[in-house]
Amino acid sequence: NAGVTQTPKFQVLKTGQSMTLQCAQDMNHEYMSWYRQDPGMGLRLIHYSVGAGITDQGEVPNGYNVSRSTTEDFPLRLLSAAPSQTSVYFCASSKYDRINYGYTFGSGTRLTVV
Amino acid sequence: DQQVKQNSPSLSVQEGRISILNCDYTNSMFDYFLWYKKYPAEGPTFLISISSIKDKNEDGRFTVFLNKSAKHLSLHIVPSQPGDSAVYFCAASPNFGNEKLTFGTGTRLTIIP
């Protein structure tokens, strides 16, 4: 099992550019989420999905879009990159019993916006 | 407003001794708590969880204690091993089906051989 796969691992963008961070999981998990990790802030939820076709906003959704057309994929789109979006982004997936089994995280995408 | 707080950014413990990582929360609606471990350049890995109906949960060397009246939980690692050196995050959720985990800022644990 590959688990949760995130691409790319590193990315540098110029202010105003757009891009898509890819996330795929092969565990048939219903739930998928995107988090960002910033120094001194812990992980903060950006968007999440409880199944194909269903998405909702997390704590810090501004500047990001998501869609969930399949169970496996949950891409995160940056519409117009800003320096404040410089961060490490983690995608996570879980089955329904995520309290007892937790989330499976990808290895992260380190994004720098200049 | 940090609803989940890990006030110790770092902790060093001798190999073989007990490591105790602490976490405090302010939101009385939180009912489920999880601990994650993170190595550099990797995603967090789930360790152990506890619900508010319990005050203790064990899994091998890891035990989580919950004091709901004090809004405090702790993770005990006994005995500590060099591979336990990592950043540990606690996280909280208001209910079983809620997707919105709130994470603390993490504690970097270093095990000294």
Interface residues (C-beta under 8 A of the other chain):
Chain A: V4 Y31 S33 Y35 G40 M41 G42 L43 R44 L45 Y48 V50 D56 G58 E59 F90 A92 Y96 I99 N100 Y101 G102 Y103 T104 F105 G106 S107 G108
Chain B: V4 Y32 L34 Y36 A41 E42 G43 P44 T45 F46 L47 S49 S51 F89 A91 S93 F96 G97 E99 K100 L101 T102 F103 G104 T105 G106
